[in-house]
């Protein structure tokens, strides 16, 4: 039987290019990843607060690994510090 995989946000940014680069880093390391933009179509200038977020989603078992990879890539200069990891709820 097909089992639905639950995803959780590992990182939040407001920059589309940054989100795409994070996706590349994670997928390159074998971490399944997808992006979810919270932006509302037609409001191009609205990119702050919850309605401007771009969430980096990974399956629940990969959240800790994704955060480590993002932190390491930022420390190595592969990613720039532009956003924040999502703290456990």
C-alpha positions in Angstrom: 0.0 0.0 0.0 1.2 3.5 -0.8 2.1 5.5 2.3 2.0 9.3 2.2 5.3 10.9 3.2 5.0 13.8 5.7 7.1 16.9 4.9 8.3 19.5 7.4 9.9 22.9 6.9 13.6 22.8 7.5 14.4 26.4 6.4 12.5 29.6 5.5 13.8 32.3 3.2 12.3 35.2 1.2 14.7 34.9 -1.8 13.7 32.6 -4.6 17.2 32.2 -5.8 18.4 31.3 -2.4 15.6 28.7 -2.0 16.5 27.1 -5.4 20.2 26.9 -4.4 19.3 25.2 -1.1 17.2 22.7 -3.0 20.2 22.0 -5.3 22.5 21.5 -2.3 20.0 19.1 -0.5 19.1 17.1 -3.6 22.8 16.8 -4.4 23.3 15.2 -1.0 20.4 12.8 -1.6 17.8 14.6 0.6 14.4 14.8 -1.1 13.2 18.4 -1.1 10.5 20.7 -2.4 9.8 24.4 -2.1 6.5 25.9 -1.1 6.0 29.6 -1.8 3.5 31.3 0.5 3.4 34.3 -1.8 0.0 35.4 -3.2 -0.2 35.7 -7.0 -0.8 39.3 -8.1 1.0 40.8 -5.1 4.6 40.9 -6.4 5.7 43.5 -3.9 4.5 41.6 -0.9 7.6 39.5 0.2 7.8 40.1 3.9 6.2 38.2 6.8 4.4 34.9 6.4 3.0 35.9 3.0 6.5 36.3 1.6 8.0 33.1 2.8 9.5 30.4 0.7 9.7 27.2 2.8 12.2 24.4 2.1 10.3 21.2 2.9 11.9 17.8 3.5 10.5 14.5 4.7 10.4 14.3 8.5 13.3 11.8 8.8 15.5 14.2 6.9 14.9 17.4 8.8 18.0 17.3 11.0 20.2 16.2 8.1 18.9 19.0 5.9 19.6 21.6 8.7 23.1 20.3 9.1 23.7 20.4 5.3 22.4 24.0 5.0 24.5 25.1 8.0 27.6 23.5 6.5 27.0 24.9 3.0 26.6 28.4 4.5 29.8 28.0 6.6 31.6 26.8 3.4 30.3 29.8 1.4 28.2 27.7 -0.9 25.1 29.4 0.4 24.7 32.9 1.8 23.0 33.6 5.2 19.6 34.8 4.0 16.8 33.2 5.9 16.6 30.9 9.0 16.3 27.3 9.9 12.9 26.4 11.3 13.0 25.6 15.0 11.2 22.4 16.3 7.7 23.1 17.3 
